[in-house]
Every structure is written in structure tokens, then in C-alpha cells.
Amino acid sequence: MTTKRGLYLSAAALTLALALGTAPTSVSAQQSAPAVSIGATDIGGVVRGPNGPEAGVWVIAETTDLPTRMSKTVVTDDQGRYVIPDLPKANYVVWARGYGLVDSAKTTSEPGKIVNITAVPAPNAAAAAEYYPAIYWYAMLDIPGKGMFPGTGTGSNGNGIAAGMKTQEQFLDQIKTNGCYTCHQLGNKATRTIPPTLGTFKNSVEAWERRIQSGQAMLQMAAAIGRQGTTSLANLAKWTDRIAAGELPFAKPERPQGVERNVVITQWDWADPKVYLHDQVSTDKRKPTVNAYGKSYGSTEESSEYFPVLDPQTNTATKVMMPVRDADMESTKTNTMAASPYWGEEAIWDARTSMHNPMMDERGDVWITSRVGKPDNPAFCQAGSSHHSAQVFPIKASTRHLAYYNPKTGDTKLIRTCFNTHHLVFAEDANNTLWTSAGGPAQGAIGWLNRKVYEETGDEAKAQGWTPAIIDTNGNGKRDDYVEPNQPVDPTKDKRINAAFYGVGVNPADGTIWGSVLGFPGSILRLDPGPDPSKTALAEIYEVPAPGYGPRGFDIDRNGVAYVPLSSGHMGAFDRRKCKGPLNGPQAAEGKLCPEGWTLTPFPGPQFKNVAESGSAEASYFTFVDQFNTSGLGTNVPMATGDANESLMALVDGKWVNMRVPYPLGFYAKWMDGRIDDPNAGWKGRGLWTTNGNRTPFHMETGKGTLPKVVKFQVRPDPLAH
């Protein structure tokens, strides 16, 4: 189980604000704000500091009296007033938190009560900075200058940057979304400091060397650092040394403004402290009134063989086991690891199923990408099979498949797919076709399940299909024989590219399938299935243009505009309707057609200090387009997970609404969905749902024992609505 260590705002207010290193926030000159109106299920009051009411600070109410821990967080208005609405009957601990402050004293109260809070200014800039989102700390990390690239290796004559790192941008991609930030947050207290329980070391480089060996993701972390070179370890060590010596972030966050003050955040614990959540689902993406007021379902990926279920009406969390066909599959419990400073030698993950992404259908059934059996595929997937897709593109192995759970009956069914699955999405067609992504491009296949055929026949082989990504390089508008990815373009043939979806979405406007393709600079891929996708599907590929790079998740709006979060610190939008030239022909496989289709919008937060390009240090994992205004922010609003901003970020009329989760510190999501419980109930009938998706819930403010959380975001018409 273990391995050796050697892997390597009045004048006085303004003065105070500046002293604390925070941007001054306008507050009312009144010392006594107008009374707050509350109902029997609300807690409200006024937050006042030494200089009067405190605007734009958070008030949190948390209880453990319910079947599972629950909290609600709201923001004060411009007169320091707050209302926490719709609280179940229980005792709550209530306190205030905000930029420029330290936490107020905590008061125990109950719904129907007024709780006025005395805000506590931070005694110094360091204390104030403890509440900054992770991005402000992570942006302090030194990034090698452009002159250091390409890397010359890690040997005695190298510069410490791996030879595979050709540009600064490629390096940034790896220390952000598509490397270090893929699985957990960096810049939170747990990662910007070295825990004493890790051990005693000669220097911080050695400590970081040992740190990345901790736990069952050791090999993945070591591989990520290996792709970057020894410079990354040295820079991480310098970063934590500088912070330990008292250096503070060079940039400072602003308090919530405008509509950000209208956000209500509700959180519930679910699962257990030793697992992590990748995703959750609460409704059918195509029809978000499905499962109104219903349960949420999660996926625990590599950490357990159960998926958690939350009933927000009863505040109850339960679990459902996921079966497998091959009982002797290897579990993550056997992963190579070194002792964790949190869990010691205990291998806390134990899963064969690798449940990754759930999606709900129109009946409320839950479909999940899950490992059904061992990698070697059944004969019908492989060469010599009569299967229509295997005859075109046989596949020897697949590492994750499909399952679905019927909440009404409690039954779970397994579907072995020939193609790898990662994310999934239902088409708006008569067959309820379930399209999947493969995750990475290596397998080169795009797969689907015809749900109608499966339900009529029960035949998993007959119901599934897949296709390679074929580009119309001969420009005749149809799919022909093709050359392979390593062969030159042939004017008489088409060309296969070694690409597959990571994130996947269906364009409601025309039924085409779109998705992101991992890599540097990365791309998005469009697939027109045609009448027989195995034989007629044609693909188009569009590379991300500079200064963007590094796509991860993906979604698409009702008009067919595609959105991807980029590790360059941008939201990328691609609108095919803007393309001016032909989209097929000899150059189509290169992905460089239609740069005019792209728009790049920088994410909120600071950029790394020594990076000149636009963008930010944000490492957003996934994008969700609110096609049906489930949030109340508008129809077709693109949103991204603010994994370094500790938030969800919505792009509304070209400006970001940054909905931060201030407690517990360390919020990091990998997806979200939106549900309409009652279209006639105003803001109370709508909401966004997500879960903490970091692999290390014990890295959060509340430390070891922290449970993953379901997180609901609602947007009121004003900060006092109830």
C-alpha cells in the first residue's frame, strides 16, 4: 500500500478598509436600519459594525437538529439587513462573515426570531485574507516566464521544465484545469499550507514531493507533476514558504454586488466523510419540471459503490448500492498510496464501479455512467462481429459503461457498452437517444444508446451504436471511405480523426451532437448523425483560438451556441452561424476553420501576476447553460463552475454574476443542473442544484469529518424577499 518517499469605505471607514487590505464597501450612513419583516419560518435582522450597517456580507444559519446537517446563507442589503427564508423548525446557529471581517459571535436562535449581529472587523490584513476565495491565493503562484519555454528537461543540463512543455500556456493548462485542478481545489487553507502531520522534511520541496504521494490518487498526482517537470514542485514549495512567511494575496475580492446579494444558498450533508462526489442530478435537462420537489442523486466515482440520495423535503440523506456483473473487478482500495495526513494508512476509497455522471430522464429514472465489468469487450463489440457499428469500427475494450436506477421500484439495471462512457445526455428525439462522451480522445469513438430499442427488446447489443469521428475532407458533403489519423489527406477520401467527446450536449435547434475535446489547445466537435450514425455520421472540429486553450466541460444553448470553460481563464463560446467560409474540405481536419465563430470572455478573479494574457487564474471544470431559466437569471444563460472562485458563475448580459459559497470555505463543483419545482411560485419554485465535487472534502474549512454537500442556489428579487 505504501511507496518510498523519493517519488519525487467616512474617512475612518476608508482608513480601516485600506488597513485591512479590502476594497471599501458603501454602507448606509444610518446607524439604525429600517425594521426587517420576517415570517414564522424566517430569521432576520441587521448586521452592524463599528461604522454602521454592513452591506454585502453573508449571514449563515446552520442546524444539526434535522436528519442531516443543513445550512442557509444569504447576503445583507445596502443597509445591512438580512432575511434567511423558509427554514424548517429547528435550532440554528447564526453568524455573519464577510470580506474585511472575521466571523461574528455565533447566536443560537429559531425561525420567527430577529437576530441582530455585531460585525467584527478583521484585526489585520492577514486575518481578512483568510476568507478570500482560493483563487486569490493560488494566483500568487510563480509561473515560469515565456523565455523558459520550450522546456529543456529535468536532467543536469535542463531548466527543470519537462521537454513536452512547449509554451507557457501549455504549462498553465497543466497546473490548472487539465492537471492539478482536475480533482480538487488549490489555494484553500489546506493546500497553501503544509500540515504538520505530513512529517518532518529538510525543505518544502521535499514536503511537496511527499505530499503528492498521499492517498489513493497518488499515481495521478505524480503523473501530473511529471508532465510539468521539477519546476512545479519548486514553485509550489516557494509558494507555501512565502505564505508561511506572511505574504498575502496581491489582489482582493469585492463584496457581493447587485443581484449577487439576492442569492440564497441552501446546503445539506449527504454521503459520508470518506467519499467524494463527482456530480448530482435533480431533473431532466430537457424538461426541468420533472421530479418537482424531488430527490437528488449523486455519483461517487472512485470512492464508493453506493450513490447518495437526498430528499430536500424531509432533509434526509440515504444511499443506494450500485451492482456490478464482474464481482472480481479490482477495487480502488488496492491503489498504490502513501499515508495521508488526514487518514493515515487507511485506504478510504473502495469502488469497482467508478460512477461518474448521472442524468435523469422524463420519467424520473436516473442514468449513470458506471463500470459494469472488466475492460475486455464482449465479442459483439470486436472485429468479426455482425454488429453494425463493430463492422465499421470494432473496439476491443471499454472501461466504463451504463446503468440506470428506477426510484419507484428501487431496481437498477446494467448495460455493457462497447464504447467508453464518461458524461451522458438525452436527445430530444422520438427514441430518447442517450448520447455519451468517452472522456478522453484515445478510444476515438462516440457512442449512444437507443433507449426505445432497449426498452422494447431488452437487447443491450442491438440498442447501442458508435461511430468514429470522420471529417469530410474531400468536400462532397457525405461520408466516404477514409484515411486514418496518421495518414495524409486523400482528395478522394475523408479522414478519421482521433477525437471523442469529453463534455457532451445536443443542439436542440437541429439535433446535432456537440462536445469538447481535451488536449492543448483543445477543440469542440460537432457530429451530424445522419440517418444511420454508424455509417453516415460526419464530424466537424473547431480548435480553440488564442489566447484561449484547455477546454474541459461543455454545454449548448437552445440556439446552438456552444460553451466551454477554458483553462486559460475564459468562457469560450462558439456560434457556428457566424462562420463565413466552407466547413469541409482538405483543411477541415486541422480544426482551424471558423475562428470568427469564437468569443472568449475572461472569468472573474485575478490572473497570475506574471502572466500577460487576458483571463484569470480560474480553473473552471464544467459549463451548464440554463436553457429554461431555472435560476431566474434568464433563458439561455451560460454558467460555469467557479472552482477557484468557490462559486457558480453566471454570464448575464455579458457580465458575471459570481455566486460565492462562503461557508464552509472550499466549495468546488464539477457540474450543476436547474430545476423548476413550481413555475407559478416565483423564485421559490426555481433553483440550481450541485454538489461539492472535490476529491478531498476534508480539505474544506471544517476539516476531517466534513461530509460532501448538496448545494442549492436560488435568486430572489431582492435581498429581503421571503
Helices and strands as residue ranges (DSSP letters): H 11-19, E 43-49, E 52-53, E 58-63, E 70-75, E 81-84, E 92-97, E 101-102, E 107-109, E 113-114, E 117-118, E 120-121, H 125-129, H 134-138, G 146-148, H 168-175, H 189-192, G 196-198, H 204-211, H 218-228, H 230-244, G 258-262, E 263-269, E 279-281, E 296-299, E 306-311, E 316-321, G 332-334, E 358-360, E 366-370, G 379-381, E 401-406, E 411-415, E 424-426, E 434-436, E 445-449, H 451-457, H 460-463, E 464-471, E 482-483, E 494-497, E 504-506, E 513-517, E 523-528, H 533-536, E 538-543, E 555-556, E 562-566, E 570-574, G 576-578, G 588-590, G 595-597, E 598-602, E 623-626, E 637-642, E 647-652, E 655-660, E 669-676, G 682-685, E 686-692, G 697-699, E 709-715
